[in-house]
């Protein structure tokens, strides 16, 4: 019993000695931490966090064929809270001071700050801030540790609605886009991406490689140093085939037309390249990327995305008389000198068809130049609808042009074949309507431009294309996108094309297309006024032109919805486009003043807030 007691006491003393020794060690450690090495350990505690702020790379720019940037980038700033000071009173003061400058409700601002404080991670408070607002924000940074401004880029369209239906616009990443995103492109929840047009089609090429800043911050969120500044890589530049001056002339002409509604297309007759493609009304894609701290009370994001140039289908009216004439010339049933009397109407037997005027005796050239309906009624009655349909098919009427744009409509081929297939009758009245481009015949403005280019090139039906090349800002490599492609050959006799050229030139020099007679140019054209049972008639103008002694190099088709007359409504627009193309108009781009040009160049990269 005594031995056990002695053994227990010895163990107790050992344990007490060990506890005392441990206490001494802890005490010495506390003295070391809090007294001897207090400053060193405080610095270590303050340098124990890293925050990552991502920087959106500049999107690739979009240029016209003549080098005008129609989609570029401007500096923009994002404001972050680095999740340091969690004091409720501090957060409320911060929200109260910053919210008005960011045009945000103070409660929303406070909620963002509280979430950031709780997570301890960098929290985006506002993005797309203008340069002018950053002066006040940078000043406030001095009084509120944990607030950090970083420079990024914002999409900019310097010429507003220029080619808006081609360029498209940007939008925020939605759930569907997030689920189907390309992981290699590094999208984030607040990323902007193309929603329409070129911005969407070439999203992969236009989107750059985002950069980022890795910050070392203390427990209050104060930036101690920049660990790494990861440079961004700008997206690739897209070069269009558009001619700036021609596109500008088309857009201004449509905007200032009688109704402000319509479409205008210009094609290179030698390649099929799109020189202009305008649809009115247009929209300004800047409304989707405006600075978040600027007021734009009159702008609405409800836009008209309907591209009338490729989606609007209408009867081509008298511009189609070129087809009727070609069919008659091919069949050998047209004596160009033979005159047909126009008393102002044509008696088909079952029905009397009116002409828009009383022209008296007219031959082929006067019939075309005066757009005499009676002349073409008589010609069509002689050759029959099947011949007209055959030439229609040669120029690909009733089929899409093949342009790489979504939603293109094919229009409607009009002729007896489909009626026969459906076992329904074809009447003489159908033939007469077909001969002057009315009835069930439907085309898009782009189709008429393709047709004009085909006639001008003596039969080459080109696939229209609007992108020339893509140039990488990171590697410098060029990818050729556009190419000349003949879809079909309208193989008419050489003498048929000769007579068509002569008649269309005569129409410009002496007939209804006189509005496009331009000194120093050989212009060939045809007007059209399409009947509209729902309101005023529509106006058409189709033309192609070249310098004297040269082959035509541009074809244009202009359509003015409810314009009433092709010559009066669409003619002046076609003239302006031709003048712009040949350098005779006043539509060359005006350079912006240096202080107004804020585009951030691809190699520029900076950040703020330190």
Secondary structure, DSSP 8 states (H G I E B T S, - for coil): -HHHHHHHHHHHHHHHHHHHHHHHHHHHHHHIIIIITHHHHHHHHHT-EEEEEEE------EE-TTS-EEEEEEEEEEEEE-S----HHHHHHHHHHHHHHHT--HHHHHHHHHHHHHH-S-EEEEEEE-HHHHHHHHHHHTTSTTEEEEEEEEEE-TTTTTTHHHH--EEE--HHHHHT--GGG---TT-EEE-SHHHHHTHHHH--B-EEEEEEE-TT--EEEEEEEE--B---EEEE---HHHHHHHHHHHHTSSSS-EEEEEEETTT-BEEEEEEES---GGGGS--TTS--TT--S------HHHH--B--GGGGHHHHHHHHHHHT---TT--EEE-SEEE-SS-EEE-SS--EEE-HHHHHHTT-HHHHHHHHHHH-HHHHHHHHHHTTTTS----S-TT----B--SHHHHHHTT----HHHHHHHHTT-TT-BB-HHHHHHHHHHHHTTSEEE--B-EEEEE-TTT--EEE-----EEEE----HHHHHHHHHHHHHHHHHSTTGGG--TTEEEEEEEEEE--TTSS-EEEEEEEEEETTS---EEEEEEETT-S-IIIIIHHHHHHHHHHHTT-SS-S-----GGG--B--TT-------
